[in-house]
Amino acid sequence: MRTNETELLIEMFEAAVSAAQPASVIPKYLPAPPVGRTVVIGAGKASAEMARAFEASWTGPSDRLSGLVVTRYDYAVDCKYIEIVEAAHPVPDQAGTLAAQRILDTVSSLTEYDLVVCLISGGGSALLSLPSDRLTLDDKQQINRSLLKVGANIKEMNCVRKHLSAIKGGRLAAACNPARLVTLMISDVPDDDPDVIASGPTVPDPTTYADALAILKKYRITSPDTAISHIQKGVDETPKPGDPRLANTEAVVIAAPQMSLEAAAAVARKHGITPVILGDSIEGESRDVALVHAGIAKQVIRHGQPVVKPCVLLSGGETTVTLKGRGRGGRNAEFSLALAIALNGLPGVFALAADTDGIDGSEDNAGALVTPETLQYAAAKGANAGSCLDENNAYGFFQQIEHLFVTGPTLTNVNDFRAILIT
């Protein structure tokens, strides 16, 4: 199925991922070594690779360097001084809870002479799961599944998560006090808000229990009772801007979706293709976002607007899928299927939608490829695109025609990457 056009799309994806690799960005943001200890903590799909990059570039004394980082299963890498543990994503498990408690214990006895470096990336919210008092991991898992099922966006999900957690929403930063805390973040969220990335464990939280309750009411989530009651009571609010416990902290976004889109755009220009970056923080239902992208592609072909072909439409962000069927597939595969239907075999249009971490939702693919022949191939195999979309079975659709895009873990994460090449 590989063609010159799909190879170019893949080259752009690889450039986007490369631009966000920890080894490329970590060395630029290393803090000065402290008088005392340096403790590295962190969570996320990229956090293990961030830890390895930190060790490789750290100039402080290694005998005073230690740490603990939690990443997704199969995302661990070898580190010499920083321990790497694995846990579940997107629904948290007991391994993540134990790791979160160990991280809290690790930073609880530090002094003002010590330095904490926190390495945070997308996925950290599920991986760093430590329920508040009187809540259980099962409570959090139920809420998490409910929010995923109804298609809540990442800001909404993380607002609720913060207010069910003993470590998120700035609570980890408070635990690090009085040590100096520097957080290095790889953003996977729209607008690159530090308090949203991995539910902001080391930055002040502008959201409240009232905000979390409003989100649960919006989606009519009424169980489990213990979690709902906890949020309704609103006891022990998360640390807010100006909290003195967070005075000696700094948070820096070191890689973000826009950087990766610009890297992909550079590849396009090298090949004589005009890139158009539509946005780095596009949200909404995957199938609806696909309709908009298809409409822009048709405008290029019919009217030469906003640019003439050959061109490539690039976008990032995080779409959502409201589950109604019983099929398999992440948001990028669903975007691709809806796009293929909307384009209906339009000649000269090729597309790739994939998650930059290499995993589309909870499947083994990063995303899927679309060509002018996609629907034709599917019909020949007996696959009905419309029925598959209705059943949220985009994975099954693209698997049947061998259009899945599989990369394995990329060890970074700057959210979704979408490229529509118009020749």
Stockholm file with secondary structure:
# STOCKHOLM 1.0

chainA/1-423         MRTNETELLIEMFEAAVSAAQPASVIPKYLPAPPVGRTVVIGAGKASAEMARAFEASWTGPSDRLSGLVVTRYDYAVDCKYIEIVEAAHPVPDQAGTLAAQRILDTVSSLTEYDLVVCLISGGGSALLSLPSDRLTLDDKQQINRSLLKVGANIKEMNCVRKHLSAIKGGRLAAACNPARLVTLMISDVPDDDPDVIASGPTVPDPTTYADALAILKKYRITSPDTAISHIQKGVDETPKPGDPRLANTEAVVIAAPQMSLEAAAAVARKHGITPVILGDSIEGESRDVALVHAGIAKQVIRHGQPVVKPCVLLSGGETTVTLKGRGRGGRNAEFSLALAIALNGLPGVFALAADTDGIDGSEDNAGALVTPETLQYAAAKGANAGSCLDENNAYGFFQQIEHLFVTGPTLTNVNDFRAILIT
#=GR chainA/1-423 SS CCCHHHHHHHHHHHHHHHHTCHHHHGGGGCCCCCSSCEEEEEESTTHHHHHHHHHHHCCSCGGGEEEEEEEETTCCCCCSSEEEEEECSSSCCHHHHHHHHHHHHHHTTCCTTCEEEEEEETTHHHHSCCBCTTCCHHHHHHHHHHHHHHTCCHHHHHHHHHTTBSSTTTHHHHHHTTSEEEEEEECCSGGGCTTTGGGCTTSCCCCCHHHHHHHHHHTTCCCCHHHHHHHHHTCSCCCCTTCGGGTTEEEEEEECHHHHHHHHHHHHHHTTCEEEEEEEEECSBHHHHHHHHHHHHHHHHHHCCSSCSSEEEEEEECCBCCCCSSCCCCHHHHHHHHHHHHHTTCTTEEEEEEETTSCSTTSSCSEEEECTTHHHHHHHHTCCHHHHHHTTCHHHHHHHTTCEECCCCCSCCCCEEEEEEEC
#=GC SS_cons         CCCHHHHHHHHHHHHHHHHTCHHHHGGGGCCCCCSSCEEEEEESTTHHHHHHHHHHHCCSCGGGEEEEEEEETTCCCCCSSEEEEEECSSSCCHHHHHHHHHHHHHHTTCCTTCEEEEEEETTHHHHSCCBCTTCCHHHHHHHHHHHHHHTCCHHHHHHHHHTTBSSTTTHHHHHHTTSEEEEEEECCSGGGCTTTGGGCTTSCCCCCHHHHHHHHHHTTCCCCHHHHHHHHHTCSCCCCTTCGGGTTEEEEEEECHHHHHHHHHHHHHHTTCEEEEEEEEECSBHHHHHHHHHHHHHHHHHHCCSSCSSEEEEEEECCBCCCCSSCCCCHHHHHHHHHHHHHTTCTTEEEEEEETTSCSTTSSCSEEEECTTHHHHHHHHTCCHHHHHHTTCHHHHHHHTTCEECCCCCSCCCCEEEEEEEC
//
